Structures are given as structure tokens and as C-alpha cells.
Amino acid sequence: MRKHSTFVPLSVLNIDPESSVPVYRQLYTGLRNAILNGQLASGTQLPSTRALALDLGFARGTILNAYEQLFAEGYVESEMGGGTYVARELPDELLKTPSIQAFASPQDQSGRSLSQRGIAMASTAYASPYDLSPVRVFRPGLAALDAFPLKIWSQIIARHARQRSYDLLNYGDPAGYKPLRQAIASYLGSVRAVKCDLEQVMIVTGSQQALDLAARVLLDPGDDVLIEDPCYPGAKGAMLGAGAHLIPVPVDKEGLRITSEMVRSATARMAYVTPSHQYPLGVTMSLARRLALLEWARRAKAWILEDDYDSEFRYKGRPLAALQGLDTSGRVIYIGTFSKVLFPALRIGYMVVPPDLVDGFVSARIMIDLHPPTLGQVILTDFLDEGHFGRHIRRMRELYAGRQAGLVSAVAQELKGLLDVSSNEAGMYLIGWLPKGMDDQRASEVAAAFEIEAPPISTFRIEPGNSQDAQGLLLGYAAFSEDEIRIGVQRLAEALRSRT
Ligand SMILES: Cc1ncc(COP(=O)(O)O)c(C=O)c1O
């Protein structure tokens, strides 16, 4: 039986208009937590968007956005004749969620609640719980782990095990193992045209730590950050975790749309970009935009975080020079990772920091975890120095190029009129654009029921989307054989047809 609720207790929502977390997101989180912890029971009718907007004093569109998100995720449902109700059957997964859900209520009765920053991080897509479900076809961003030269890697490990060096047991350099930093500096100089010496290279626990570290060391709470929209959720979460205020900037086919007006007004403290291969849209930032962004940073006295997560995989021509190499005023922090080019469990990435910031970054690193674990760095150094890294990249480029071509041709055959995929000269995934009017969240859910893992583009948007936004699915191809890709595309076709 339906239960009526003419109001939602404001204490449940605890919305702070001054917070860096958008109001719609706070409202969504508050309602979601109230549903999960039983304060809003299954079947309870939520107030109309108009009534709640009046009650809370926010625009109706804000309320609508929160409701739409809850609706898309299955927490609420609507009924013929109107009305929004707490879903009768919440997805099992949600009810089993771990402690973070229980703590995410901004004003827990017992006072045991996360900070606003903690809540902001927890509310970022992908944040909690981290997805450890079995890999299904098209998971984006995953390397071909079965093609990794595990035998060589094991031989290097065995060699170090045999040497039994006590040196490897002591505390290490907080900036990272020097020979590894040297190898990375040489690689970046020759392949990515990054200008740096080894003192500027810091080893981090994957690029996620670099994003977090840069945000914490360079931003004060409330600082404005220009961020690509749509955007990599890990970057968004790291910025929110540092208390930043996000200014979403749209991305078009030339990358972040930095206008001359933005350059002139020179606002904000930082910009986050993925210029080599924008995540998730896959475009490369044009030279004109790169120069405009650098000019903006110079005028605004701001920082640019250049996240170069998968630039090794360019299938035509030479890899593009990094934005960092064009910077003449020491405003770019360059970030790279071995997660895509080798394997993610390695948890080794690197950042290149302007020389005058090195001490600040190293001191902060000491406060966080002293230094990266030594053994993985030592093994990786040998892997680089002995030429295995270069060989592996060359092999993977060839493999992935073939897989990408396989994906494009299978989609052209099986999904005509349902999904539009074009080849891309870079990356490990493609975007399948859906026909107008087809909602990507829904399409992704339907695909999941057919064992396909294709996240919707809208998940990565910062500004809540509207029905005019192009809708698409991310299709990772690097980790899947051409056969798996072909069968996956057939299943996806079945899934999308079952909807139309
Ligand atoms: C754009 C982007 N940046 C950073 C990362 C984080 O990678 P890491 O494993 O190095 O933390 C990813 C991983 O998917 C990514 O897609």
C-alpha cells in the first residue's frame, strides 16, 4: 500500500547552499541515504517537485534533477496519474551497501557522520563501493592483461628475490626510487616532449594519488576549478575532496572550450584537462585551445593539471607532444600512469612538478604515506631499462588497433541505426552514439542485463544533462579479443533491439 508523505523532514536533507557540492547532488544524497536507512520507507510518496522547491526555497529544476537521478538509479518510481514514490523493490545491491552509505548522512542522529568533503567524495560516480565485479565485455579503460609479459616480469621479481638486498628494506625516497624517476624523465622527454629533469618527477600510487595530492597542495577550500564536462569522476572527486568549487566547462571536438572571454576574465585557481585524449569523449585538444589555456593560466596565475592517462596508445602518427612542453611559465602539473600501459594493480604513476613546487609536494607526500613502496618501483625500473616496456607498447598498439577496427566493423554490421561508432586514432575505448531520444542510462542498464558493461556518457557529466544532450555508451575494446568483441556487439544489438 502506498504511504503518503506531504513533507520530507528537512533534517534528513541538511542542504548547505554554500557547499561546493551542487544542491541537486546534496538533495539526491540526502534522499538516497534516507531511503537506504529506512527513514523514507518503501512506497512512501515524495512531495511534488513544485512543493519541495517551495519548501526548500530552491529552483524546481534543481529538485527535478535530484529526482531524475534517484529515478534513474531505481530508488524511486513514478505511478500512472503522477506522484513519485520510494521504490517498492530497491535493488539488492543497494541494500547490501557497505558502511560508507550508513555514514554518508550529513546529520546522522548519533553525530557519526562524514565531513562535507567526505560526503562530496562518496557521492562521486565510482566512489563507493569501488567496482570489483567480474569484468564483462566492453569495460572501458582496461588493458589486455592476458597479453602482459608476465614471464619476464616474474623473472625480474625472482632476480631481486635472489639478491636479497637489505637496501630494499629501508625507508625510501619520498619522491620515489631515483633510477625509476630517471628512466621516466628520459622517456617523457623523448616520447612526450615533456620538459623536466629527474628532480621534478615524483612517483605516486597511480594518477589518482597525483590528482589528490595536486588538489590538496595547490587549492584552498572554496577555490574555483575549471573542469572538463563530461569528466573523469576520479578528478572530480579529488577536487571536491580538497573543498574546491567546480566550474564545469563544456568539451567540443577541439577539447575544453576555453573562450577568449574566459582567458580575459582570468578567473579560477586550477584547470583539469585530458588534452591528449579527453576522458570520456575521446577528442584531442587542438593547439589553439592548448595555447589559450596556457594563456589563461598565465593571466589567472592558475595551475593546469594535465592528466595524460593513455597517450601511449596512438595508432596513427607519432604521439602528440604534451601540453606541459608548451608551458613557459611553470603552470602545468603533468600526470601519467602505468595503469593503462601495463596493469592497474601495479599502482604506480608519476607526476612532473614545476621545480619550485617540488619541496611542497614532497613534504605533503611525507605527511600522507611517506613514500611509495620500493619493490614495485625497482621491478618496474628494470622492466623499463631492459627495453621490455618499449616492446610491450609496440605490441599493444598493434593489438589494440586491430581490436578497435574489429569493434567498428562489428557495430557497422550489427547495430546500424542503433549505435553510431567511428574509429579514433587514439585510446582504448570508443563511444557508441545512440539515436536521438534514446536515454543512455536506460540503454546501459538494458545492456547490463545482457552481460555488457558499457557505461553511459551521462554518468560523467557534471552539469545535469538534459534530453538534448547527445547520448552515448563507452565501449572499451583493449581487453577483449576480436571474437569477444563480435559476440559482445551481437548481444548489445539484441539488448538495444529489445528496447525499441
Ligand atoms: C582519465 C583518467 N585519469 C586517471 C585515471 C586513474 O588511473 P590510475 O590507475 O593511475 O590511478 C584513470 C583511470 O581510469 C583515467 O581514466
The ligand as an SDF file (V2000), in Angstrom:
LIG
                    3D

 16 16  0  0  0  0  0  0  0  0999 V2000
   41.3200    9.9460  -17.1950 C   0  0  0  0  0  0  0  0  0  0  0  0
   41.8820    9.0700  -16.1250 C   0  0  0  0  0  0  0  0  0  0  0  0
   42.7250    9.5960  -15.2330 N   0  0  0  0  0  0  0  0  0  0  0  0
   43.2330    8.8730  -14.2330 C   0  0  0  0  0  0  0  0  0  0  0  0
   42.9130    7.5480  -14.0820 C   0  0  0  0  0  0  0  0  0  0  0  0
   43.4400    6.8270  -12.8600 C   0  0  0  0  0  0  0  0  0  0  0  0
   44.3640    5.8990  -13.1160 O   0  0  0  0  0  0  0  0  0  0  0  0
   45.3120    5.2820  -12.0060 P   0  0  0  0  0  0  0  0  0  0  0  0
   45.0220    3.8290  -12.0270 O   0  0  0  0  0  0  0  0  0  0  0  0
   46.6790    5.6170  -12.4540 O   0  0  0  0  0  0  0  0  0  0  0  0
   45.0100    5.9040  -10.6850 O   0  0  0  0  0  0  0  0  0  0  0  0
   42.0600    6.9370  -14.9890 C   0  0  0  0  0  0  0  0  0  0  0  0
   41.6780    5.5230  -14.8200 C   0  0  0  0  0  0  0  0  0  0  0  0
   40.7600    5.0110  -15.4210 O   0  0  0  0  0  0  0  0  0  0  0  0
   41.5310    7.7190  -16.0420 C   0  0  0  0  0  0  0  0  0  0  0  0
   40.6840    7.1890  -16.9350 O   0  0  0  0  0  0  0  0  0  0  0  0
  1  2  1  0
  2  3  1  0
  2 15  2  0
  3  4  2  0
  4  5  1  0
  5  6  1  0
  5 12  2  0
  6  7  1  0
  7  8  1  0
  8  9  2  0
  8 10  1  0
  8 11  1  0
 12 13  1  0
 12 15  1  0
 13 14  2  0
 15 16  1  0
M  END
$$$$
